[in-house]
Amino acid sequence: MTPALLVSHSIAQTAPQVTKLAIVYCQPDAAKQLALSQSLNPPACIAMPHRPDTSISLGAFPQLTIDRTQDTFGFSMQGTAPSVGTLGTFRQTFSTWLGYSVNLGYTRVSEQYRNPGVYYTYSTDGLFNVQSNMYESTIAYVAHTPLNKHFSLFGDIGPGLLTFLPVHRGPTAIDYTPYHLAMGVPGVQFRPAGVAGTGVDLNLKRRFALRAEYRGLLYKNPDFQTGYNLYSKQLTLTSEPTLSILYHFYQTKP
């Protein structure tokens, strides 16, 4: 028996509002079942319009940044105190190798500077901090592969922008600035960044899922527009292991 091309006449009459049905070849058994059925539901051999897997997520992460050292005034160290942040993501995947995500993140960071060669600071060991709000805006290419109906793996990479907004700025910032930086009040700074990561999604009931991922941000540390060489512009890696809850608007089943 040869495959038969069959279009349901009853569907065309009773459901004229469905205008984007794709017609595919059905095997003889499927064609016979379609001929005997008067259901208004589209049969298995008629393809429905394709929709990308679209989701939004909201998560939390610990901000972890390694310390940096440099040879300035003999020896200095620069670090970022750990903090807690939030991440929101909008993602669409059209196929296994084609997808994108838009990410918005926030955390408050405390940049710590230590220079034993400097004595005119609030502390005797040359330690002082600059607190700022760090905002992340990134867009990433996404590739994913379903393992089964419960789990899927993914990886992403892309560019973005980090905004460092000091907590103390303007005329009153001088009260929170070390004496030897009195002429260099911290200001708002933008830093280009790259983001890369990998993770796993766990599908729950209905449209919800959990996501566990590692995200790494690579950028040059801000000098807060002071021009002061102790605020180094060293290449910095910030790690953000993130746990999120997802909601799928449309989901592609594996």
C-alpha positions as CSV (number, residue, x, y, z in Angstrom):
1,M,0.0,0.0,0.0
2,T,1.3,3.5,-0.8
3,P,1.0,6.5,1.5
4,A,-2.0,8.7,1.0
5,L,-2.4,12.4,1.1
6,L,-5.5,13.2,3.1
7,V,-7.1,16.5,4.3
8,S,-10.1,16.3,6.7
9,H,-13.1,17.9,5.0
10,S,-15.0,18.1,8.2
11,I,-12.2,20.1,9.9
12,A,-12.2,22.6,7.0
13,Q,-16.0,23.1,7.4
14,T,-16.4,23.0,11.2
15,A,-13.2,24.9,12.2
16,P,-12.6,27.6,9.5
17,Q,-10.8,29.7,12.1
18,V,-7.8,27.4,11.9
19,T,-6.0,28.8,8.9
20,K,-2.4,27.7,9.4
21,L,-2.5,23.9,9.3
22,A,0.4,22.2,7.6
23,I,-0.5,19.1,5.5
24,V,1.8,16.1,5.8
25,Y,1.8,12.6,4.3
26,C,-0.1,10.0,6.4
27,Q,0.5,6.3,6.5
28,P,-2.5,4.2,5.3
29,D,-3.6,3.2,8.8
30,A,-3.5,6.8,9.9
31,A,-5.5,7.8,6.8
32,K,-8.1,5.2,7.5
33,Q,-8.5,6.4,11.1
34,L,-8.8,9.9,9.9
35,A,-11.5,9.0,7.4
36,L,-13.6,7.3,10.2
37,S,-13.1,10.0,12.7
38,Q,-15.4,13.1,12.8
39,S,-13.5,14.7,15.8
40,L,-12.9,18.5,15.7
41,N,-9.4,17.9,17.1
42,P,-6.6,17.9,14.5
43,P,-5.4,14.3,13.8
44,A,-1.8,13.3,14.6
45,C,-0.8,13.4,10.9
46,I,-1.6,17.1,10.5
47,A,1.2,19.3,11.9
48,M,0.4,22.3,14.1
49,P,2.2,25.6,13.6
50,H,5.6,25.6,15.3
51,R,6.1,27.9,18.3
52,P,9.5,28.6,20.0
53,D,10.0,27.5,23.6
54,T,9.5,30.7,25.4
55,S,10.1,31.2,29.2
56,I,10.8,33.7,31.9
57,S,12.7,33.0,35.1
58,L,13.6,34.7,38.4
59,G,16.5,33.5,40.5
60,A,19.0,34.3,43.2
61,F,22.8,33.9,43.4
62,P,25.8,34.5,45.6
63,Q,28.2,36.9,44.0
64,L,31.8,35.5,44.3
65,T,34.8,37.4,43.0
66,I,38.4,36.4,43.4
67,D,41.0,38.8,44.8
68,R,43.4,40.6,42.5
69,T,46.9,41.8,43.4
70,Q,49.2,44.3,41.6
71,D,52.5,46.0,42.0
72,T,51.4,49.5,42.9
73,F,53.4,51.4,45.6
74,G,55.2,48.1,46.2
75,F,52.2,45.9,46.9
76,S,48.4,46.2,46.9
77,M,45.4,44.0,46.9
78,Q,41.9,44.5,45.5
79,G,38.9,42.3,46.2
80,T,35.1,42.2,46.2
81,A,33.2,41.1,49.3
82,P,30.7,38.3,48.7
83,S,27.0,39.4,48.3
84,V,23.6,38.1,47.3
85,G,22.0,39.1,44.0
86,T,18.9,38.5,41.8
87,L,18.6,37.6,38.2
88,G,15.7,37.8,35.7
89,T,15.9,36.0,32.3
90,F,13.7,36.0,29.2
91,R,14.6,33.1,26.9
92,Q,13.5,31.7,23.5
93,T,14.8,28.6,21.8
94,F,13.8,27.7,18.3
95,S,15.7,24.5,18.0
96,T,18.5,22.6,19.8
97,W,21.2,24.9,18.4
98,L,19.3,28.1,18.0
99,G,18.1,30.3,20.9
100,Y,18.8,33.5,22.9
101,S,18.3,34.9,26.3
102,V,18.1,38.5,27.8
103,N,19.4,38.7,31.3
104,L,19.0,41.5,33.9
105,G,20.8,41.2,37.3
106,Y,21.5,43.2,40.4
107,T,23.7,42.9,43.5
108,R,25.3,45.4,45.9
109,V,29.1,45.0,45.9
110,S,31.8,46.3,48.2
111,E,35.1,46.9,46.5
112,Q,37.9,46.4,49.0
113,Y,41.4,48.0,48.5
114,R,44.4,47.3,50.7
115,N,47.7,49.1,50.3
116,P,50.2,48.9,53.2
117,G,52.2,51.7,51.6
118,V,49.4,54.2,52.2
119,Y,49.0,55.7,55.6
120,Y,46.5,58.6,55.2
121,T,43.4,56.4,55.3
122,Y,40.8,55.7,57.9
123,S,42.6,52.5,58.9
124,T,46.2,52.0,59.7
125,D,46.7,49.0,57.4
126,G,45.6,51.0,54.2
127,L,42.2,49.2,53.9
128,F,39.2,51.0,52.6
129,N,36.0,50.1,50.7
130,V,33.8,51.6,48.0
131,Q,30.2,50.3,48.1
132,S,28.2,50.3,44.8
133,N,25.2,48.8,43.2
134,M,26.1,46.6,40.3
135,Y,23.5,46.2,37.5
136,E,23.9,43.5,34.7
137,S,22.4,43.8,31.2
138,T,23.5,40.9,29.0
139,I,22.2,39.0,25.9
140,A,23.4,35.5,25.2
141,Y,23.3,32.8,22.5
142,V,21.7,29.6,23.9
143,A,22.2,26.0,22.9
144,H,20.3,23.2,24.7
145,T,19.6,19.5,24.5
146,P,16.7,17.6,26.2
147,L,17.9,14.5,28.1
148,N,14.4,13.2,28.8
149,K,11.0,14.6,29.6
150,H,12.3,15.8,33.0
151,F,15.8,17.2,32.4
152,S,17.6,19.3,29.7
153,L,21.1,20.7,29.5
154,F,22.1,24.1,28.1
155,G,25.0,26.4,27.6
156,D,25.1,30.2,26.8
157,I,27.6,32.8,25.9
158,G,27.3,36.5,24.9
159,P,28.2,40.2,25.5
160,G,26.8,42.7,28.0
161,L,27.2,45.8,30.1
162,L,27.8,46.3,33.8
163,T,26.8,49.5,35.6
164,F,28.5,50.4,38.9
165,L,26.6,53.0,40.8
166,P,28.4,54.1,44.0
167,V,26.2,54.3,47.1
168,H,27.9,57.5,48.2
169,R,28.4,60.0,45.4
170,G,28.0,63.7,44.8
171,P,28.8,66.5,47.3
172,T,28.3,64.2,50.4
173,A,30.5,61.5,49.0
174,I,33.6,63.2,50.4
175,D,32.5,62.2,53.9
176,Y,33.0,58.5,52.9
177,T,36.1,58.9,50.9
178,P,39.6,58.2,52.3
179,Y,41.6,61.4,52.8
180,H,44.2,60.7,50.1
181,L,41.4,60.3,47.6
182,A,39.7,63.6,48.4
183,M,40.1,64.8,44.9
184,G,38.8,61.6,43.4
185,V,35.2,61.1,44.5
186,P,33.8,57.8,43.1
187,G,31.4,58.3,40.1
188,V,29.1,56.0,38.0
189,Q,31.0,53.7,35.7
190,F,30.1,51.4,32.8
191,R,32.1,48.3,32.0
192,P,31.7,46.0,28.9
193,A,31.4,42.4,30.0
194,G,31.2,38.9,28.7
195,V,29.0,36.2,30.1
196,A,29.2,32.4,29.8
197,G,27.6,29.6,31.6
198,T,26.0,26.2,31.7
199,G,23.2,24.5,33.6
200,V,20.3,22.1,33.8
201,D,16.5,22.6,33.8
202,L,14.2,20.3,35.8
203,N,10.6,20.3,34.5
204,L,8.0,20.3,37.1
205,K,4.2,20.0,36.8
206,R,2.4,22.0,34.2
207,R,4.5,24.9,32.9
208,F,6.9,25.4,35.8
209,A,10.5,24.3,36.0
210,L,13.6,24.7,38.2
211,R,17.0,25.9,36.8
212,A,20.4,25.4,38.3
213,E,23.3,27.1,36.5
214,Y,26.8,28.5,36.7
215,R,27.3,32.0,35.2
216,G,30.7,33.7,34.9
217,L,31.1,37.5,34.2
218,L,34.4,38.7,32.7
219,Y,35.2,42.4,32.8
220,K,37.7,45.0,33.9
221,N,37.3,46.2,37.4
222,P,35.9,49.8,37.7
223,D,38.1,52.7,38.8
224,F,34.9,54.8,39.4
225,Q,36.2,57.5,37.1
226,T,38.7,58.7,39.7
227,G,41.7,58.2,37.5
228,Y,43.5,56.9,40.7
229,N,45.8,54.0,40.0
230,L,45.0,52.2,43.2
231,Y,41.6,51.5,41.6
232,S,43.0,49.0,39.2
233,K,41.4,48.1,35.9
234,Q,42.5,44.4,36.2
235,L,40.6,41.7,34.3
236,T,38.1,40.3,36.8
237,L,36.0,37.1,37.0
238,T,32.8,37.2,39.0
239,S,31.1,33.8,39.5
240,E,27.3,33.6,40.0
241,P,25.9,30.1,40.7
242,T,22.2,30.7,40.3
243,L,19.0,28.9,41.2
244,S,15.8,30.0,39.4
245,I,12.2,29.2,39.0
246,L,10.8,29.2,35.4
247,Y,7.5,29.7,33.8
248,H,7.0,28.4,30.2
249,F,4.6,30.3,27.9
250,Y,5.2,27.7,25.2
251,Q,7.2,24.6,25.7
252,T,8.7,22.2,23.1
253,K,8.3,18.6,24.3
254,P,11.4,16.3,23.9
